Amino acid sequence: MNRNPIGISAFSPWLPRLRVDLREWCRWTGRPESRVLAGTGTGFRMAGPREDAYTMAAAAVMRLVRTGTVDPARVGFLALATESSRDSAVGAVIVKGLVDLALAAEGRPPLARDCEVPEFKQACLAGVYAMKAAARWLAWDGRGRQAIVVASDVATYARGSTGEPTQGAGAVAVLLEEAPALLVLDLDAAASTSAFRGVDFRKPVLRHFLARDGGRPDAPDEYPVFDGPYSTTCYLDETLRVVEALARRLDCSVHEVLDRTSLAVFHRPYRKMPRDALALVRLRALVGPGGPADRRDALCRAAGVAPDLVRAELAAGPLPGASGDAAWPNVATAWRALRLDPAFLVEAEARLGWGEALLAECGNLYAASILAWLAAGLEEAADAGRDLAGTNVLAVGYGSGDAADASILRVADQWRDAARHSRFTAALAGAIALDREAYEAVHDGRPAASLPDLTSDGFGVDRVGWNRGPRGDAGVEHYTYEPGQTTDR
């Protein structure tokens, strides 16, 4: 079957205005600043009391519509990717309804009635799954039409936990269509893997109703259940397995996959993790077919491990249930040495450095993470005058629990103007710095008198219903659109 090229023509991010400076956070909490900034980032955003995954998603979609790249009548697929949805039955259709309110306020027709509205959930991989579904829809059912994917999440962790500095909130909307202006998606150059990992990272709904200290909690407990070291091992293993699966799909080696690509994006729960993942993939390439034997042998000599033992452990995978060095000791020793190797440091900066300064301000955006990286990286490259036309990008998404997806994206020939339309830098503007008292109040769901009444570009939670009966609305969030609160940032 002959297919027209399908891919991404535009990104549009929305980031809430409430910001926590991680330098200040380190002073409040006594955490080591140098370690937090190097491993995590410089700041993160928080959703305000009237914001949630749906309001941020609607704001991102409307910003996409306002770029002029979207024809509402042609949109036949609107997917929401999130692990922060508040309704177990519907999701994307709420976003569609909110966007229609804004379109009506601007005197414009609504999104097409014949529009699919699926929601995707697989932890942080949901955004990638939604993108692949949109591309398949365009290839088969939606020829000549447009598809929108919006990934929106609120990442919160208990105060005092290891995950606290990696919090974040935001949404990224993506326009997909034929003859894309930004990135071409090759459906034949993609692979997925999955393996159940128990309590690697979970958000069990039943916890919301469990008794605590003899009584029910005042607010739902939405913090994840996770084991940091184990989750890290799971992430590293699954990202490696999916790159191996991509190599098999392309009938080549992992070494050749890296040779065919010059840029990369990985799921980014915090600043350090993608570089760790790339180091493991590069280690696999070095000890596998096609890897340079001299560099492999030099690395293993310096680390004091035998290449055959590293190769065998990589093939077997980490010991079930183990984490860190205990999961695969020879691999861990060689991997740590590689991360300090001058040649690898140069490679990591070249592949992963694009968009870094912008992403360091966002925190973990969960399902929107990898989409935000593509948007930020392309905008930064356009502003710097880089020539990326025809460049291949290795994109590796990951979702805890456990699943991963890898694909090769190609930068379109006329990409610069479309990249600048994403306005990622502008989305970071207008930040409101939170002091310790305000941060703790917003985090814990308590009123913060010092903060303005914020919405997501006019979209906000108006009230929560508590009526019971045949047409009751108990627990239902009711939303509003307030055009006067739309900003230019």
Summary of the structure (lengths in Angstrom):
residues: 489
radius of gyration: 22.4
end to end distance: 43.5
largest distance: 74.0
contacts: 1688
relative contact order: 0.18
helix: 42%
strand: 21%
